[in-house]
Amino acid sequence: MAMANTNRAFLTSYRIFVVAFFVFLAAPLLAAGAFAFNDSLFPSLPWRGFTLDWFFNDTEPKLGMFHDRRLLRGLYYSFVIATCVSLLSVFVGTCNAFLFVRFQFRGKDFFYIMMVLPLVIPGVILGISILLLASSIANGVEAALSLDIDFLRPGIILVVLGQFSFITTIASLVIIARLRKFDESLEEAAFNLGATRRRVLRTITLPYLFPAMAAAGIVAFLVSFENFNTTLFLVGSEAPLTITMYDRMVKVGSTPVLNAVSFFLMLGSATLALVSVLVQRDDPKT
């Protein structure tokens, strides 16, 4: 009887903890999303009525996010950067997966640790380090050869390289986990039937890896899109959305249009996260 009461108390406490934990995570997001629809110039109580002005209105003082050229420009730059980073990360991550799963070479463990290392380095330190390295190289080349290497100056290319330096690790780990589950006997059977290595890669191995590659690309896109710490030190005049929102907060303060942007990003992130989960579901035929 006492054991049953103890188990019941433990189960009740566990359920309360789980509910409290998810409320703690969701409450700030719900509040931010709610104020995006408040008919007020400030994102705060009291509630003054429902409105979509912060999304679609085209006049001040309630200029909606879809008519705010600076926010839209930041959204465009974020999309371009995230797309480039995700494509590069998936390509290099797939190469890393084959390298660390299929090959044995001297110093393999050391290089694996070096690949994972960027994940434990704070984004601020990573951004400063990349900026100093790129600037030193660009200044040295300019002094020695009178050549200005633009892509090593703060701008979109340097942001892409900076984000790629650690996001590719995430993509690599996702694809490596999938490749380790692959049954190599399928490739051996194809080789025995006369298939070339390129055809085996194209028709057997890569299709098997595609769910992980797609999921890695989505994760890389989301991480790049919301990155702030590293991007802050590498950005030039083409500021992505996170930097644009930060600059708006510093200069103007919090406004409901930023809540509208946040709500839009939450919907987009949730949709991509759902797609990532769906593409990773194993095909019953595999």
Contacts in CASP RR format, 6 or more apart in sequence:
PFRMAT RR
TARGET T0000
AUTHOR 0000-0000-0000
METHOD contacts of the structure
MODEL  1
MAMANTNRAFLTSYRIFVVAFFVFLAAPLLAAGAFAFNDSLFPSLPWRGF
TLDWFFNDTEPKLGMFHDRRLLRGLYYSFVIATCVSLLSVFVGTCNAFLF
VRFQFRGKDFFYIMMVLPLVIPGVILGISILLLASSIANGVEAALSLDID
FLRPGIILVVLGQFSFITTIASLVIIARLRKFDESLEEAAFNLGATRRRV
LRTITLPYLFPAMAAAGIVAFLVSFENFNTTLFLVGSEAPLTITMYDRMV
KVGSTPVLNAVSFFLMLGSATLALVSVLVQRDDPKT
29 266 0 8 1.000
32 43 0 8 1.000
32 259 0 8 1.000
32 262 0 8 1.000
32 263 0 8 1.000
32 266 0 8 1.000
33 259 0 8 1.000
33 262 0 8 1.000
33 263 0 8 1.000
33 266 0 8 1.000
35 43 0 8 1.000
35 44 0 8 1.000
35 256 0 8 1.000
35 259 0 8 1.000
36 54 0 8 1.000
36 55 0 8 1.000
36 256 0 8 1.000
36 259 0 8 1.000
36 260 0 8 1.000
36 262 0 8 1.000
36 263 0 8 1.000
37 50 0 8 1.000
37 51 0 8 1.000
37 52 0 8 1.000
37 54 0 8 1.000
38 47 0 8 1.000
38 48 0 8 1.000
38 49 0 8 1.000
38 50 0 8 1.000
38 51 0 8 1.000
38 256 0 8 1.000
39 48 0 8 1.000
39 49 0 8 1.000
39 50 0 8 1.000
39 51 0 8 1.000
39 53 0 8 1.000
40 47 0 8 1.000
40 48 0 8 1.000
40 256 0 8 1.000
41 61 0 8 1.000
41 62 0 8 1.000
41 255 0 8 1.000
41 256 0 8 1.000
42 254 0 8 1.000
42 255 0 8 1.000
42 256 0 8 1.000
43 254 0 8 1.000
43 255 0 8 1.000
43 256 0 8 1.000
43 258 0 8 1.000
43 259 0 8 1.000
51 62 0 8 1.000
53 62 0 8 1.000
53 64 0 8 1.000
54 62 0 8 1.000
54 64 0 8 1.000
54 65 0 8 1.000
54 256 0 8 1.000
54 257 0 8 1.000
54 259 0 8 1.000
54 260 0 8 1.000
55 64 0 8 1.000
55 65 0 8 1.000
55 66 0 8 1.000
55 260 0 8 1.000
55 264 0 8 1.000
56 64 0 8 1.000
56 66 0 8 1.000
56 67 0 8 1.000
57 63 0 8 1.000
57 64 0 8 1.000
57 67 0 8 1.000
58 64 0 8 1.000
58 67 0 8 1.000
63 257 0 8 1.000
64 257 0 8 1.000
64 260 0 8 1.000
65 71 0 8 1.000
65 72 0 8 1.000
65 257 0 8 1.000
65 260 0 8 1.000
65 261 0 8 1.000
65 264 0 8 1.000
66 72 0 8 1.000
68 257 0 8 1.000
70 244 0 8 1.000
70 248 0 8 1.000
71 241 0 8 1.000
71 244 0 8 1.000
71 245 0 8 1.000
71 248 0 8 1.000
71 257 0 8 1.000
71 261 0 8 1.000
73 244 0 8 1.000
74 239 0 8 1.000
74 240 0 8 1.000
74 241 0 8 1.000
74 243 0 8 1.000
74 244 0 8 1.000
75 241 0 8 1.000
77 156 0 8 1.000
77 238 0 8 1.000
77 239 0 8 1.000
77 240 0 8 1.000
77 241 0 8 1.000
78 224 0 8 1.000
78 225 0 8 1.000
78 240 0 8 1.000
78 241 0 8 1.000
78 242 0 8 1.000
79 225 0 8 1.000
80 156 0 8 1.000
81 156 0 8 1.000
81 159 0 8 1.000
81 160 0 8 1.000
81 163 0 8 1.000
81 224 0 8 1.000
81 225 0 8 1.000
81 240 0 8 1.000
82 220 0 8 1.000
82 221 0 8 1.000
82 222 0 8 1.000
82 224 0 8 1.000
82 225 0 8 1.000
83 221 0 8 1.000
84 160 0 8 1.000
85 160 0 8 1.000
85 163 0 8 1.000
85 164 0 8 1.000
85 167 0 8 1.000
85 220 0 8 1.000
85 221 0 8 1.000
85 224 0 8 1.000
86 167 0 8 1.000
86 171 0 8 1.000
86 217 0 8 1.000
86 218 0 8 1.000
86 220 0 8 1.000
86 221 0 8 1.000
86 224 0 8 1.000
87 217 0 8 1.000
88 160 0 8 1.000
88 164 0 8 1.000
88 168 0 8 1.000
89 164 0 8 1.000
89 167 0 8 1.000
89 168 0 8 1.000
89 170 0 8 1.000
89 171 0 8 1.000
89 172 0 8 1.000
89 216 0 8 1.000
89 217 0 8 1.000
89 220 0 8 1.000
90 171 0 8 1.000
90 175 0 8 1.000
90 213 0 8 1.000
90 216 0 8 1.000
90 217 0 8 1.000
90 220 0 8 1.000
92 164 0 8 1.000
92 168 0 8 1.000
92 171 0 8 1.000
92 172 0 8 1.000
93 168 0 8 1.000
93 171 0 8 1.000
93 172 0 8 1.000
93 175 0 8 1.000
93 216 0 8 1.000
94 175 0 8 1.000
94 209 0 8 1.000
94 213 0 8 1.000
96 115 0 8 1.000
96 168 0 8 1.000
96 172 0 8 1.000
96 175 0 8 1.000
96 176 0 8 1.000
97 172 0 8 1.000
97 175 0 8 1.000
97 176 0 8 1.000
97 178 0 8 1.000
97 179 0 8 1.000
97 209 0 8 1.000
98 179 0 8 1.000
100 108 0 8 1.000
100 111 0 8 1.000
100 112 0 8 1.000
100 115 0 8 1.000
100 172 0 8 1.000
100 176 0 8 1.000
101 176 0 8 1.000
101 179 0 8 1.000
101 180 0 8 1.000
102 179 0 8 1.000
115 169 0 8 1.000
115 172 0 8 1.000
116 169 0 8 1.000
116 173 0 8 1.000
118 126 0 8 1.000
118 165 0 8 1.000
118 166 0 8 1.000
118 169 0 8 1.000
119 166 0 8 1.000
119 169 0 8 1.000
119 170 0 8 1.000
121 166 0 8 1.000
122 229 0 8 1.000
123 166 0 8 1.000
123 229 0 8 1.000
123 230 0 8 1.000
124 229 0 8 1.000
124 230 0 8 1.000
124 233 0 8 1.000
126 162 0 8 1.000
126 165 0 8 1.000
126 166 0 8 1.000
126 229 0 8 1.000
126 230 0 8 1.000
127 162 0 8 1.000
127 229 0 8 1.000
127 230 0 8 1.000
127 232 0 8 1.000
127 233 0 8 1.000
127 234 0 8 1.000
128 233 0 8 1.000
130 158 0 8 1.000
130 161 0 8 1.000
130 162 0 8 1.000
130 165 0 8 1.000
130 230 0 8 1.000
130 233 0 8 1.000
130 234 0 8 1.000
131 154 0 8 1.000
131 158 0 8 1.000
131 233 0 8 1.000
131 234 0 8 1.000
134 152 0 8 1.000
134 153 0 8 1.000
134 158 0 8 1.000
134 161 0 8 1.000
135 152 0 8 1.000
135 153 0 8 1.000
137 149 0 8 1.000
137 152 0 8 1.000
138 148 0 8 1.000
138 149 0 8 1.000
138 152 0 8 1.000
138 153 0 8 1.000
141 147 0 8 1.000
141 149 0 8 1.000
142 148 0 8 1.000
142 149 0 8 1.000
150 157 0 8 1.000
151 157 0 8 1.000
151 158 0 8 1.000
152 158 0 8 1.000
153 236 0 8 1.000
154 233 0 8 1.000
154 234 0 8 1.000
154 235 0 8 1.000
154 236 0 8 1.000
155 234 0 8 1.000
155 235 0 8 1.000
155 236 0 8 1.000
155 237 0 8 1.000
155 238 0 8 1.000
156 236 0 8 1.000
156 238 0 8 1.000
158 234 0 8 1.000
159 231 0 8 1.000
159 234 0 8 1.000
159 235 0 8 1.000
159 236 0 8 1.000
159 240 0 8 1.000
161 234 0 8 1.000
162 230 0 8 1.000
162 234 0 8 1.000
163 223 0 8 1.000
163 224 0 8 1.000
163 227 0 8 1.000
163 230 0 8 1.000
163 231 0 8 1.000
166 230 0 8 1.000
167 220 0 8 1.000
167 223 0 8 1.000
167 224 0 8 1.000
168 220 0 8 1.000
170 216 0 8 1.000
170 219 0 8 1.000
170 220 0 8 1.000
170 223 0 8 1.000
171 216 0 8 1.000
171 217 0 8 1.000
171 219 0 8 1.000
171 220 0 8 1.000
174 212 0 8 1.000
174 215 0 8 1.000
174 216 0 8 1.000
174 219 0 8 1.000
175 209 0 8 1.000
175 212 0 8 1.000
175 213 0 8 1.000
175 216 0 8 1.000
177 212 0 8 1.000
178 208 0 8 1.000
178 209 0 8 1.000
178 211 0 8 1.000
178 212 0 8 1.000
179 209 0 8 1.000
179 212 0 8 1.000
182 205 0 8 1.000
182 208 0 8 1.000
182 209 0 8 1.000
186 204 0 8 1.000
187 200 0 8 1.000
187 204 0 8 1.000
187 205 0 8 1.000
190 199 0 8 1.000
190 200 0 8 1.000
190 203 0 8 1.000
190 204 0 8 1.000
191 197 0 8 1.000
191 200 0 8 1.000
195 203 0 8 1.000
206 213 0 8 1.000
208 286 0 8 1.000
210 279 0 8 1.000
211 279 0 8 1.000
211 280 0 8 1.000
211 281 0 8 1.000
211 282 0 8 1.000
212 280 0 8 1.000
214 276 0 8 1.000
214 279 0 8 1.000
214 280 0 8 1.000
215 276 0 8 1.000
215 279 0 8 1.000
215 280 0 8 1.000
218 272 0 8 1.000
218 273 0 8 1.000
218 275 0 8 1.000
218 276 0 8 1.000
218 279 0 8 1.000
219 276 0 8 1.000
221 272 0 8 1.000
222 269 0 8 1.000
222 272 0 8 1.000
222 273 0 8 1.000
225 240 0 8 1.000
225 241 0 8 1.000
225 242 0 8 1.000
225 265 0 8 1.000
225 269 0 8 1.000
226 242 0 8 1.000
226 265 0 8 1.000
226 269 0 8 1.000
227 242 0 8 1.000
228 242 0 8 1.000
228 243 0 8 1.000
228 246 0 8 1.000
231 240 0 8 1.000
231 242 0 8 1.000
231 243 0 8 1.000
232 243 0 8 1.000
232 246 0 8 1.000
235 243 0 8 1.000
239 247 0 8 1.000
241 261 0 8 1.000
241 265 0 8 1.000
245 258 0 8 1.000
245 261 0 8 1.000
248 255 0 8 1.000
248 258 0 8 1.000
249 258 0 8 1.000
END
